[in-house]
Amino acid sequence: MARYTLVYGLRLVPEGSVTNATDATLTLKDGTTSGLTLHTLDGTIPQLRRSLDRSLDAFFDILPGADEDDLETFGD
């Protein structure tokens, strides 16, 4: 089974207070850099939980490289 490092950040602020969110940059071990897109979700805590869950599901659904063993073991 492939192993990865998931880089993820969260911060909860009052709705309407964010005026800008820029991409973050990761520096990899070999010295190259990679962009990290930031996403925003608005809503109540229950709405945010559902939205985040759907967003994570969508991310892993489109992630290339999941082999059949991973999908059988961890897929829905």
N, CA, C and O atoms as a CHARMM CRD file, in Angstrom:
* protein
*
  304
    1    1 MET  N      0.84100  -1.17600   0.00000 PROA 1      0.00000
    2    1 MET  CA     0.00000   0.00000   0.00000 PROA 1      0.00000
    3    1 MET  C      0.89200   1.24700   0.00000 PROA 1      0.00000
    4    1 MET  O      1.85100   1.32700   0.76800 PROA 1      0.00000
    5    2 ALA  N      0.58000   2.20000  -0.84600 PROA 2      0.00000
    6    2 ALA  CA     1.34500   3.45000  -0.91700 PROA 2      0.00000
    7    2 ALA  C      1.16800   4.25200   0.37000 PROA 2      0.00000
    8    2 ALA  O      0.10600   4.22800   0.99100 PROA 2      0.00000
    9    3 ARG  N      2.21300   4.95200   0.75300 PROA 3      0.00000
   10    3 ARG  CA     2.15700   5.79600   1.95600 PROA 3      0.00000
   11    3 ARG  C      2.42700   7.23500   1.54800 PROA 3      0.00000
   12    3 ARG  O      3.25000   7.49700   0.67100 PROA 3      0.00000
   13    4 TYR  N      1.72900   8.16400   2.18900 PROA 4      0.00000
   14    4 TYR  CA     1.80200   9.58300   1.84500 PROA 4      0.00000
   15    4 TYR  C      1.88600  10.42500   3.11000 PROA 4      0.00000
   16    4 TYR  O      1.64600   9.93600   4.21400 PROA 4      0.00000
   17    5 THR  N      2.22500  11.68200   2.93700 PROA 5      0.00000
   18    5 THR  CA     2.08300  12.68500   3.98600 PROA 5      0.00000
   19    5 THR  C      0.97400  13.62300   3.54000 PROA 5      0.00000
   20    5 THR  O      1.06400  14.22200   2.46800 PROA 5      0.00000
   21    6 LEU  N     -0.06800  13.75700   4.34700 PROA 6      0.00000
   22    6 LEU  CA    -1.16600  14.67000   4.04500 PROA 6      0.00000
   23    6 LEU  C     -0.88500  15.99000   4.74500 PROA 6      0.00000
   24    6 LEU  O     -0.77600  16.03800   5.97000 PROA 6      0.00000
   25    7 VAL  N     -0.76700  17.05900   3.97000 PROA 7      0.00000
   26    7 VAL  CA    -0.53300  18.39200   4.52300 PROA 7      0.00000
   27    7 VAL  C     -1.86800  19.11400   4.48400 PROA 7      0.00000
   28    7 VAL  O     -2.45500  19.28700   3.41600 PROA 7      0.00000
   29    8 TYR  N     -2.33900  19.52800   5.62700 PROA 8      0.00000
   30    8 TYR  CA    -3.67200  20.10400   5.70100 PROA 8      0.00000
   31    8 TYR  C     -3.68400  21.18500   6.76600 PROA 8      0.00000
   32    8 TYR  O     -3.05700  21.02500   7.81300 PROA 8      0.00000
   33    9 GLY  N     -4.37700  22.26800   6.52300 PROA 9      0.00000
   34    9 GLY  CA    -4.47600  23.33500   7.51300 PROA 9      0.00000
   35    9 GLY  C     -5.91200  23.78300   7.68000 PROA 9      0.00000
   36    9 GLY  O     -6.67000  23.83400   6.71100 PROA 9      0.00000
   37   10 LEU  N     -6.28100  24.10500   8.88900 PROA 10     0.00000
   38   10 LEU  CA    -7.61500  24.61100   9.18800 PROA 10     0.00000
   39   10 LEU  C     -7.53300  25.82100  10.09900 PROA 10     0.00000
   40   10 LEU  O     -6.66600  25.90800  10.96800 PROA 10     0.00000
   41   11 ARG  N     -8.42900  26.73000   9.88900 PROA 11     0.00000
   42   11 ARG  CA    -8.58000  27.86600  10.80000 PROA 11     0.00000
   43   11 ARG  C    -10.02400  28.30800  10.69800 PROA 11     0.00000
   44   11 ARG  O    -10.52500  28.53300   9.59600 PROA 11     0.00000
   45   12 LEU  N    -10.69500  28.43500  11.81200 PROA 12     0.00000
   46   12 LEU  CA   -12.08800  28.84000  11.85100 PROA 12     0.00000
   47   12 LEU  C    -12.16600  30.31200  12.23900 PROA 12     0.00000
   48   12 LEU  O    -11.70500  30.69500  13.31500 PROA 12     0.00000
   49   13 VAL  N    -12.74700  31.14100  11.36800 PROA 13     0.00000
   50   13 VAL  CA   -12.91100  32.57000  11.61500 PROA 13     0.00000
   51   13 VAL  C    -14.36500  32.94400  11.33100 PROA 13     0.00000
   52   13 VAL  O    -15.05100  32.22200  10.60700 PROA 13     0.00000
   53   14 PRO  N    -14.84300  34.04700  11.88200 PROA 14     0.00000
   54   14 PRO  CA   -16.22600  34.44900  11.61400 PROA 14     0.00000
   55   14 PRO  C    -16.46600  34.64800  10.11600 PROA 14     0.00000
   56   14 PRO  O    -15.63100  35.21100   9.40900 PROA 14     0.00000
   57   15 GLU  N    -17.62700  34.17300   9.64600 PROA 15     0.00000
   58   15 GLU  CA   -17.97900  34.30500   8.23400 PROA 15     0.00000
   59   15 GLU  C    -17.95400  35.77400   7.82400 PROA 15     0.00000
   60   15 GLU  O    -18.43000  36.64400   8.55400 PROA 15     0.00000
   61   16 GLY  N    -17.40100  36.03300   6.66500 PROA 16     0.00000
   62   16 GLY  CA   -17.31600  37.39300   6.13400 PROA 16     0.00000
   63   16 GLY  C    -16.06700  38.14200   6.53800 PROA 16     0.00000
   64   16 GLY  O    -15.84600  39.25800   6.06900 PROA 16     0.00000
   65   17 SER  N    -15.23100  37.55400   7.40800 PROA 17     0.00000
   66   17 SER  CA   -14.04100  38.27900   7.87200 PROA 17     0.00000
   67   17 SER  C    -12.81000  38.03800   6.99200 PROA 17     0.00000
   68   17 SER  O    -11.82400  38.76500   7.10900 PROA 17     0.00000
   69   18 VAL  N    -12.84900  37.03900   6.12000 PROA 18     0.00000
   70   18 VAL  CA   -11.71000  36.74700   5.24000 PROA 18     0.00000
   71   18 VAL  C    -11.81900  37.60700   3.98200 PROA 18     0.00000
   72   18 VAL  O    -12.83400  37.58900   3.28700 PROA 18     0.00000
   73   19 THR  N    -10.76500  38.35200   3.70700 PROA 19     0.00000
   74   19 THR  CA   -10.75000  39.16700   2.49900 PROA 19     0.00000
   75   19 THR  C     -9.85200  38.57700   1.41900 PROA 19     0.00000
   76   19 THR  O     -9.96600  38.94100   0.24800 PROA 19     0.00000
   77   20 ASN  N     -8.94600  37.65500   1.81100 PROA 20     0.00000
   78   20 ASN  CA    -8.03100  37.07800   0.84200 PROA 20     0.00000
   79   20 ASN  C     -7.46200  35.77700   1.39800 PROA 20     0.00000
   80   20 ASN  O     -7.17900  35.67700   2.59100 PROA 20     0.00000
   81   21 ALA  N     -7.29900  34.79000   0.53600 PROA 21     0.00000
   82   21 ALA  CA    -6.60300  33.55200   0.89000 PROA 21     0.00000
   83   21 ALA  C     -5.67200  33.22900  -0.26500 PROA 21     0.00000
   84   21 ALA  O     -6.12500  33.02100  -1.39100 PROA 21     0.00000
   85   22 THR  N     -4.37500  33.18500   0.00600 PROA 22     0.00000
   86   22 THR  CA    -3.40000  32.91500  -1.04900 PROA 22     0.00000
   87   22 THR  C     -2.88900  31.49300  -0.91700 PROA 22     0.00000
   88   22 THR  O     -3.00300  30.88300   0.14600 PROA 22     0.00000
   89   23 ASP  N     -2.33100  30.96900  -1.98200 PROA 23     0.00000
   90   23 ASP  CA    -1.76300  29.62800  -1.96000 PROA 23     0.00000
   91   23 ASP  C     -0.53400  29.59000  -1.04600 PROA 23     0.00000
   92   23 ASP  O      0.22000  30.55800  -0.94900 PROA 23     0.00000
   93   24 ALA  N     -0.35800  28.46600  -0.39200 PROA 24     0.00000
   94   24 ALA  CA     0.83900  28.23100   0.40900 PROA 24     0.00000
   95   24 ALA  C      1.85400  27.49100  -0.46100 PROA 24     0.00000
   96   24 ALA  O      1.50000  26.94700  -1.50700 PROA 24     0.00000
   97   25 THR  N      3.09100  27.47200  -0.03800 PROA 25     0.00000
   98   25 THR  CA     4.14500  26.78000  -0.78200 PROA 25     0.00000
   99   25 THR  C      4.82900  25.77200   0.12600 PROA 25     0.00000
  100   25 THR  O      5.21500  26.08900   1.25100 PROA 25     0.00000
  101   26 LEU  N      4.97100  24.55900  -0.37800 PROA 26     0.00000
  102   26 LEU  CA     5.71700  23.51900   0.32400 PROA 26     0.00000
  103   26 LEU  C      7.10700  23.43700  -0.29000 PROA 26     0.00000
  104   26 LEU  O      7.25200  23.54400  -1.50800 PROA 26     0.00000
  105   27 THR  N      8.12600  23.25000   0.53300 PROA 27     0.00000
  106   27 THR  CA     9.47100  22.97600   0.04200 PROA 27     0.00000
  107   27 THR  C      9.74000  21.49900   0.29000 PROA 27     0.00000
  108   27 THR  O      9.69400  21.03200   1.42800 PROA 27     0.00000
  109   28 LEU  N     10.02300  20.76900  -0.78500 PROA 28     0.00000
  110   28 LEU  CA    10.24200  19.33800  -0.68700 PROA 28     0.00000
  111   28 LEU  C     11.70300  19.03400  -0.37800 PROA 28     0.00000
  112   28 LEU  O     12.57500  19.89200  -0.51800 PROA 28     0.00000
  113   29 LYS  N     11.95000  17.81100   0.03900 PROA 29     0.00000
  114   29 LYS  CA    13.28200  17.38900   0.46400 PROA 29     0.00000
  115   29 LYS  C     14.34600  17.63600  -0.59500 PROA 29     0.00000
  116   29 LYS  O     15.48600  17.96100  -0.26400 PROA 29     0.00000
  117   30 ASP  N     13.98100  17.48500  -1.87500 PROA 30     0.00000
  118   30 ASP  CA    14.95600  17.69000  -2.95000 PROA 30     0.00000
  119   30 ASP  C     15.15200  19.16600  -3.31200 PROA 30     0.00000
  120   30 ASP  O     15.87600  19.49100  -4.25300 PROA 30     0.00000
  121   31 GLY  N     14.49700  20.05900  -2.55100 PROA 31     0.00000
  122   31 GLY  CA    14.66100  21.49300  -2.77600 PROA 31     0.00000
  123   31 GLY  C     13.62500  22.11400  -3.69700 PROA 31     0.00000
  124   31 GLY  O     13.53800  23.33800  -3.79300 PROA 31     0.00000
  125   32 THR  N     12.83700  21.28500  -4.37800 PROA 32     0.00000
  126   32 THR  CA    11.79300  21.84100  -5.23400 PROA 32     0.00000
  127   32 THR  C     10.63000  22.33700  -4.38200 PROA 32     0.00000
  128   32 THR  O     10.48700  21.96900  -3.21600 PROA 32     0.00000
  129   33 THR  N      9.81600  23.16900  -4.98700 PROA 33     0.00000
  130   33 THR  CA     8.65400  23.68100  -4.27800 PROA 33     0.00000
  131   33 THR  C      7.37500  23.21500  -4.96600 PROA 33     0.00000
  132   33 THR  O      7.36700  22.89300  -6.15500 PROA 33     0.00000
  133   34 SER  N      6.31800  23.18800  -4.20200 PROA 34     0.00000
  134   34 SER  CA     5.02600  22.75300  -4.72000 PROA 34     0.00000
  135   34 SER  C      3.95700  23.63400  -4.09700 PROA 34     0.00000
  136   34 SER  O      4.01500  23.94700  -2.90800 PROA 34     0.00000
  137   35 GLY  N      2.98300  24.03000  -4.90100 PROA 35     0.00000
  138   35 GLY  CA     1.89900  24.85800  -4.40000 PROA 35     0.00000
  139   35 GLY  C      0.89700  24.05300  -3.59400 PROA 35     0.00000
  140   35 GLY  O      0.73500  22.85100  -3.80600 PROA 35     0.00000
  141   36 LEU  N      0.23900  24.71100  -2.68600 PROA 36     0.00000
  142   36 LEU  CA    -0.79200  24.11800  -1.84300 PROA 36     0.00000
  143   36 LEU  C     -1.98800  25.04800  -1.90000 PROA 36     0.00000
  144   36 LEU  O     -1.95500  26.14700  -1.34700 PROA 36     0.00000
  145   37 THR  N     -3.03900  24.61200  -2.56600 PROA 37     0.00000
  146   37 THR  CA    -4.22000  25.44500  -2.72100 PROA 37     0.00000
  147   37 THR  C     -5.03600  25.46500  -1.43600 PROA 37     0.00000
  148   37 THR  O     -5.26400  24.42300  -0.82000 PROA 37     0.00000
  149   38 LEU  N     -5.46700  26.63400  -1.04300 PROA 38     0.00000
  150   38 LEU  CA    -6.31100  26.78500   0.13600 PROA 38     0.00000
  151   38 LEU  C     -7.76300  26.90700  -0.31300 PROA 38     0.00000
  152   38 LEU  O     -8.05800  27.55000  -1.32000 PROA 38     0.00000
  153   39 HSD  N     -8.65500  26.29400   0.43400 PROA 39     0.00000
  154   39 HSD  CA   -10.08100  26.33800   0.12400 PROA 39     0.00000
  155   39 HSD  C    -10.83000  26.96800   1.28900 PROA 39     0.00000
  156   39 HSD  O    -10.39000  26.88700   2.43600 PROA 39     0.00000
  157   40 THR  N    -11.94700  27.58800   0.99300 PROA 40     0.00000
  158   40 THR  CA   -12.77400  28.15600   2.05500 PROA 40     0.00000
  159   40 THR  C    -14.17600  27.56000   1.97900 PROA 40     0.00000
  160   40 THR  O    -14.67800  27.26400   0.89500 PROA 40     0.00000
  161   41 LEU  N    -14.79700  27.38900   3.13300 PROA 41     0.00000
  162   41 LEU  CA   -16.16500  26.90900   3.25600 PROA 41     0.00000
  163   41 LEU  C    -16.88200  27.84300   4.22600 PROA 41     0.00000
  164   41 LEU  O    -16.28900  28.27700   5.21400 PROA 41     0.00000
  165   42 ASP  N    -18.13300  28.15500   3.96100 PROA 42     0.00000
  166   42 ASP  CA   -18.93000  28.99800   4.85300 PROA 42     0.00000
  167   42 ASP  C    -20.12200  28.21300   5.36600 PROA 42     0.00000
  168   42 ASP  O    -20.65300  27.35700   4.66000 PROA 42     0.00000
  169   43 GLY  N    -20.54500  28.49800   6.58900 PROA 43     0.00000
  170   43 GLY  CA   -21.74700  27.87200   7.12500 PROA 43     0.00000
  171   43 GLY  C    -21.67700  27.67000   8.61900 PROA 43     0.00000
  172   43 GLY  O    -20.72800  28.09700   9.27600 PROA 43     0.00000
  173   44 THR  N    -22.68700  27.01600   9.14600 PROA 44     0.00000
  174   44 THR  CA   -22.71800  26.66600  10.56300 PROA 44     0.00000
  175   44 THR  C    -21.75900  25.50000  10.79600 PROA 44     0.00000
  176   44 THR  O    -21.26700  24.90500   9.83800 PROA 44     0.00000
  177   45 ILE  N    -21.49400  25.17500  12.03500 PROA 45     0.00000
  178   45 ILE  CA   -20.58700  24.06500  12.33800 PROA 45     0.00000
  179   45 ILE  C    -21.07800  22.75900  11.68900 PROA 45     0.00000
  180   45 ILE  O    -20.27600  22.07000  11.05900 PROA 45     0.00000
  181   46 PRO  N    -22.37200  22.39200  11.82000 PROA 46     0.00000
  182   46 PRO  CA   -22.81900  21.16400  11.14000 PROA 46     0.00000
  183   46 PRO  C    -22.66500  21.24100   9.61600 PROA 46     0.00000
  184   46 PRO  O    -22.29400  20.25000   8.98700 PROA 46     0.00000
  185   47 GLN  N    -22.94200  22.39500   9.02100 PROA 47     0.00000
  186   47 GLN  CA   -22.77600  22.55500   7.58100 PROA 47     0.00000
  187   47 GLN  C    -21.30700  22.43200   7.19000 PROA 47     0.00000
  188   47 GLN  O    -20.98000  21.81200   6.17800 PROA 47     0.00000
  189   48 LEU  N    -20.41900  23.02400   7.99400 PROA 48     0.00000
  190   48 LEU  CA   -18.98200  22.95100   7.71300 PROA 48     0.00000
  191   48 LEU  C    -18.48400  21.51500   7.78700 PROA 48     0.00000
  192   48 LEU  O    -17.67500  21.09200   6.96100 PROA 48     0.00000
  193   49 ARG  N    -18.96400  20.76300   8.77500 PROA 49     0.00000
  194   49 ARG  CA   -18.56100  19.35600   8.89800 PROA 49     0.00000
  195   49 ARG  C    -18.96900  18.56300   7.66700 PROA 49     0.00000
  196   49 ARG  O    -18.17200  17.79100   7.13200 PROA 49     0.00000
  197   50 ARG  N    -20.20200  18.74700   7.21600 PROA 50     0.00000
  198   50 ARG  CA   -20.66900  18.02700   6.02500 PROA 50     0.00000
  199   50 ARG  C    -19.88100  18.45000   4.78700 PROA 50     0.00000
  200   50 ARG  O    -19.48100  17.61100   3.97900 PROA 50     0.00000
  201   51 SER  N    -19.66100  19.76100   4.64500 PROA 51     0.00000
  202   51 SER  CA   -18.93200  20.26000   3.48200 PROA 51     0.00000
  203   51 SER  C    -17.49400  19.75200   3.46800 PROA 51     0.00000
  204   51 SER  O    -16.98600  19.35300   2.42000 PROA 51     0.00000
  205   52 LEU  N    -16.84300  19.76300   4.61100 PROA 52     0.00000
  206   52 LEU  CA   -15.46200  19.28400   4.69800 PROA 52     0.00000
  207   52 LEU  C    -15.39500  17.79600   4.37900 PROA 52     0.00000
  208   52 LEU  O    -14.48800  17.35100   3.67600 PROA 52     0.00000
  209   53 ASP  N    -16.34800  17.02800   4.89100 PROA 53     0.00000
  210   53 ASP  CA   -16.38200  15.60200   4.62200 PROA 53     0.00000
  211   53 ASP  C    -16.54300  15.33600   3.12700 PROA 53     0.00000
  212   53 ASP  O    -15.85200  14.48000   2.57400 PROA 53     0.00000
  213   54 ARG  N    -17.44600  16.06000   2.46800 PROA 54     0.00000
  214   54 ARG  CA   -17.64300  15.90400   1.02000 PROA 54     0.00000
  215   54 ARG  C    -16.39600  16.33500   0.25600 PROA 54     0.00000
  216   54 ARG  O    -16.01900  15.70200  -0.73000 PROA 54     0.00000
  217   55 SER  N    -15.75700  17.41100   0.70800 PROA 55     0.00000
  218   55 SER  CA   -14.55900  17.90200   0.03700 PROA 55     0.00000
  219   55 SER  C    -13.42900  16.87400   0.12800 PROA 55     0.00000
  220   55 SER  O    -12.73700  16.62600  -0.85900 PROA 55     0.00000
  221   56 LEU  N    -13.24100  16.28300   1.29300 PROA 56     0.00000
  222   56 LEU  CA   -12.20100  15.26000   1.44700 PROA 56     0.00000
  223   56 LEU  C    -12.51400  14.02400   0.62100 PROA 56     0.00000
  224   56 LEU  O    -11.61800  13.44900   0.00300 PROA 56     0.00000
  225   57 ASP  N    -13.77800  13.60900   0.60200 PROA 57     0.00000
  226   57 ASP  CA   -14.16200  12.46400  -0.22100 PROA 57     0.00000
  227   57 ASP  C    -13.84200  12.73400  -1.68800 PROA 57     0.00000
  228   57 ASP  O    -13.29500  11.87100  -2.37400 PROA 57     0.00000
  229   58 ALA  N    -14.17800  13.92200  -2.16700 PROA 58     0.00000
  230   58 ALA  CA   -13.93100  14.27400  -3.56800 PROA 58     0.00000
  231   58 ALA  C    -12.43100  14.27900  -3.86400 PROA 58     0.00000
  232   58 ALA  O    -12.00900  13.82400  -4.92700 PROA 58     0.00000
  233   59 PHE  N    -11.62500  14.79100  -2.93200 PROA 59     0.00000
  234   59 PHE  CA   -10.17500  14.81900  -3.11800 PROA 59     0.00000
  235   59 PHE  C     -9.63400  13.41300  -3.32800 PROA 59     0.00000
  236   59 PHE  O     -8.86800  13.16900  -4.26100 PROA 59     0.00000
  237   60 PHE  N    -10.03100  12.48900  -2.46000 PROA 60     0.00000
  238   60 PHE  CA    -9.50300  11.13100  -2.56000 PROA 60     0.00000
  239   60 PHE  C    -10.10000  10.37300  -3.74000 PROA 60     0.00000
  240   60 PHE  O     -9.46600   9.44900  -4.25100 PROA 60     0.00000
  241   61 ASP  N    -11.28700  10.73300  -4.18200 PROA 61     0.00000
  242   61 ASP  CA   -11.87400  10.09000  -5.36400 PROA 61     0.00000
  243   61 ASP  C    -11.08800  10.42000  -6.62300 PROA 61     0.00000
  244   61 ASP  O    -10.96500   9.57500  -7.51000 PROA 61     0.00000
  245   62 ILE  N    -10.55000  11.63600  -6.71900 PROA 62     0.00000
  246   62 ILE  CA    -9.82500  12.02700  -7.93300 PROA 62     0.00000
  247   62 ILE  C     -8.32000  11.81700  -7.82200 PROA 62     0.00000
  248   62 ILE  O     -7.60000  12.02300  -8.79900 PROA 62     0.00000
  249   63 LEU  N     -7.83700  11.41600  -6.67000 PROA 63     0.00000
  250   63 LEU  CA    -6.40200  11.22100  -6.46000 PROA 63     0.00000
  251   63 LEU  C     -5.89500  10.06400  -7.30200 PROA 63     0.00000
  252   63 LEU  O     -6.36800   8.93800  -7.15200 PROA 63     0.00000
  253   64 PRO  N     -4.93300  10.32400  -8.19300 PROA 64     0.00000
  254   64 PRO  CA    -4.39400   9.22500  -8.99000 PROA 64     0.00000
  255   64 PRO  C     -3.51300   8.32600  -8.13600 PROA 64     0.00000
  256   64 PRO  O     -2.93600   8.76200  -7.14100 PROA 64     0.00000
  257   65 GLY  N     -3.42100   7.08000  -8.53600 PROA 65     0.00000
  258   65 GLY  CA    -2.47000   6.18300  -7.89000 PROA 65     0.00000
  259   65 GLY  C     -3.03400   5.30000  -6.80800 PROA 65     0.00000
  260   65 GLY  O     -2.30400   4.47400  -6.25900 PROA 65     0.00000
  261   66 ALA  N     -4.31400   5.43800  -6.47300 PROA 66     0.00000
  262   66 ALA  CA    -4.88200   4.51900  -5.49200 PROA 66     0.00000
  263   66 ALA  C     -4.98100   3.15500  -6.15600 PROA 66     0.00000
  264   66 ALA  O     -5.66200   2.99400  -7.16900 PROA 66     0.00000
  265   67 ASP  N     -4.29300   2.17000  -5.57500 PROA 67     0.00000
  266   67 ASP  CA    -4.35100   0.85700  -6.21300 PROA 67     0.00000
  267   67 ASP  C     -5.58100   0.09300  -5.74000 PROA 67     0.00000
  268   67 ASP  O     -6.26500   0.51900  -4.81000 PROA 67     0.00000
  269   68 GLU  N     -5.85200  -1.01400  -6.37100 PROA 68     0.00000
  270   68 GLU  CA    -7.07400  -1.78500  -6.09800 PROA 68     0.00000
  271   68 GLU  C     -7.15500  -2.21800  -4.63900 PROA 68     0.00000
  272   68 GLU  O     -8.24100  -2.21300  -4.05900 PROA 68     0.00000
  273   69 ASP  N     -6.01600  -2.59600  -4.02600 PROA 69     0.00000
  274   69 ASP  CA    -6.03600  -2.99800  -2.61800 PROA 69     0.00000
  275   69 ASP  C     -6.48400  -1.85800  -1.72500 PROA 69     0.00000
  276   69 ASP  O     -7.26300  -2.07100  -0.79500 PROA 69     0.00000
  277   70 ASP  N     -5.99900  -0.63500  -1.99500 PROA 70     0.00000
  278   70 ASP  CA    -6.41100   0.52800  -1.21600 PROA 70     0.00000
  279   70 ASP  C     -7.91400   0.75700  -1.36600 PROA 70     0.00000
  280   70 ASP  O     -8.61200   0.98500  -0.37700 PROA 70     0.00000
  281   71 LEU  N     -8.40900   0.69600  -2.59800 PROA 71     0.00000
  282   71 LEU  CA    -9.82300   0.96400  -2.85000 PROA 71     0.00000
  283   71 LEU  C    -10.70400  -0.10100  -2.20500 PROA 71     0.00000
  284   71 LEU  O    -11.75600   0.22100  -1.65300 PROA 71     0.00000
  285   72 GLU  N    -10.28500  -1.37400  -2.26800 PROA 72     0.00000
  286   72 GLU  CA   -11.08400  -2.44100  -1.65200 PROA 72     0.00000
  287   72 GLU  C    -11.09000  -2.32100  -0.13500 PROA 72     0.00000
  288   72 GLU  O    -12.11200  -2.57100   0.50500 PROA 72     0.00000
  289   73 THR  N     -9.95600  -1.94200   0.43900 PROA 73     0.00000
  290   73 THR  CA    -9.84500  -1.86800   1.88900 PROA 73     0.00000
  291   73 THR  C    -10.48200  -0.60800   2.45900 PROA 73     0.00000
  292   73 THR  O    -11.16200  -0.66200   3.48300 PROA 73     0.00000
  293   74 PHE  N    -10.26100   0.53800   1.79200 PROA 74     0.00000
  294   74 PHE  CA   -10.66000   1.81500   2.36300 PROA 74     0.00000
  295   74 PHE  C    -11.76500   2.53100   1.60400 PROA 74     0.00000
  296   74 PHE  O    -12.31700   3.50200   2.12200 PROA 74     0.00000
  297   75 GLY  N    -12.10900   2.09500   0.40400 PROA 75     0.00000
  298   75 GLY  CA   -13.15100   2.75000  -0.38200 PROA 75     0.00000
  299   75 GLY  C    -14.52700   2.45700   0.18200 PROA 75     0.00000
  300   75 GLY  O    -14.73500   1.47900   0.90000 PROA 75     0.00000
  301   76 ASP  N    -15.46000   3.32900  -0.16000 PROA 76     0.00000
  302   76 ASP  CA   -16.85300   3.12600   0.29000 PROA 76     0.00000
  303   76 ASP  C    -17.62900   2.31800  -0.70600 PROA 76     0.00000
  304   76 ASP  O    -18.81200   2.05000  -0.49500 PROA 76     0.00000
